[in-house]
Amino acid sequence: MRIEDDADRWRFLCPRGHRTWEPTNHHFWCQLCARHDDADGVFHELRDQKTDALLERDQVQLLTETGPYDHDLDGGAR
């Protein structure tokens, strides 16, 4: 799945339903989840609101202004 702009990102949620997620290393991180005492913000699947599918980190390619943020930029591990 390629996520190319803010409209694409809008349809994907963290497990708690937030849109404040970012890809990091080999997982995802959610800013709002990290603010809660009972969560650290780390998770491994995004929920696609359109299809209700769960997408693991290696299934998502986030395109940024400088190019794709993918396994080449996060160390190459999957």
N, C-alpha and C positions, 0 to 999 in steps of 0.2 A: 504494500500500500504506500503510495507516495502522497505526502502531505506537503502541498506547495504554498499555501497561503493561509491567512487567518480564517477565511471561510471554510477551508478544509479542516483546519484544527478545531473549529467550533463543534464539529459533529462527534469528536472523540472525548471521552471522559475517563477520569481516574476511577478506581473502584468505589469511591465515595460520591461520585457524580460531579466532581469539579473539573473546570477547564484550565486550571492553573498548573498544568503538568509540563515537564520538560524531559527530553531524552537525556540520560546521563550514563556514562560508562555502558553497562550491559543491562540496564533496567530503565525505569522511569522514576521521576521524582515529582511530587505535587507540593506546591508552596502552601496551600491551605491545609492540607492534611498534616504537614510538618508543624503547623502551629498548634495542633491539638496535643494534649499530654499523652493520649493513648495511641499515638501513631507517629512514625518517624518520617513519613512522606514517601518512602520507597515502595514501589510496586512493579510488577512484571508484565501486566496486561492492560491495554486500553480497551474500553468498550466503545464500539462503533454504534452510535445512536440510530443510524440509518438502517443497519442490518441486524443489530443486537449481537454481532459477532465480537469475540474477544481476540485481540491481536497482540501477540507477544512482541517483545522488543525487536527481535531480528526480522519481523515481518513489516516493520515500519521504517520508511526512509523519509526523514524530515529535510526538506530543501530550504536552505537559508540563503541570505544574500551572498555569502561567500562560497556557496556550493552545498552539496549534501552533507548532513550530519548523520553519518552512518558508521558502520564497523571500521572503516578506514580511519575515521577521525577519533573514534573512542578506543583505539588500541588494537583493533583487528579481531578481537575475540567475539564469538557468538554464543 
